[in-house]
Amino acid sequence: MRAVGPMSWWRRLGLATVASGALVLLQPAAAHAAEPGVPVPPTEIISDKGAGSLSAADKDLVVKVRLAGLWEIPAGDLAQQKSKNPRIQSIGRSIAAQHERLDALARAAAKKLKIDLPDEPNADQRKWLDEMENAQGTQFDQIYIDRLRAAHGKIFPAIGTVRASTRNDTVRRLAQQANQFVATHMTLLESSGRVDFQDLPAAPDPNAAAKAPAGPVLPAASQSALASTNPMVPAIVALVAGLAVGGFVMSRVAASNRRRPYARRARR
């Protein structure tokens, strides 16, 4: 059997270290951007095991996503039936179809998390649908766009709050999915040319709130926990560990080689 010299061991160990480091560095592929340089959130890498505690806000979001579908799907059907504007008809068709998919996601999440869901729109939503039923022509178009754009504008920040704060992986995944649906619907509604941006509710004045520190001040333990979630941390740890092991093995081999001549002389 061919002996393996110290340099051969070092080469093999080095190759193994580099290979293992490369595997750790390989994160899930970045989502293809819809526009150059604009990433699409990779929802598929968020787990969906129902793991983590549920807050009242988490449950409320799942219910609200379900309620949105209960009135926006029939509203989209009305847009296709009552509007004379091909663009409004197309928007209604797209939003209704997308809400059917989002509604299925909400129902699946609710089943996993044992959250009770409504089967009918709430009182405000029924009133909006009645308005659309009783409107014709351009009046219908304006009511449809106004009501849906206002509703999406209200739920949009709520989704962001839950996405940023939830402890539950299934809610986190649903919040991210809902965020992408809602942003799409707002854009579609605005493409009608009927949204009066000057009439939209103003955002709260950031200067009215008490001044906050420039960045979050976290306890040392929290900072360590936060650092451990950085996707680069495992890679760095793996590479450092590999190099440390390689250095240790190489030093032992070199020390052993230095002792051998003296041992041979002693035997003589």
Secondary structure as UniProt FT lines:
FT   HELIX           6..25
FT   TURN            36..37
FT   HELIX           43..45
FT   HELIX           56..82
FT   HELIX           86..113
FT   HELIX           123..134
FT   HELIX           137..165
FT   HELIX           169..190
FT   TURN            191..192
FT   HELIX           197..199
FT   HELIX           206..208
FT   HELIX           220..228
FT   HELIX           232..267
//
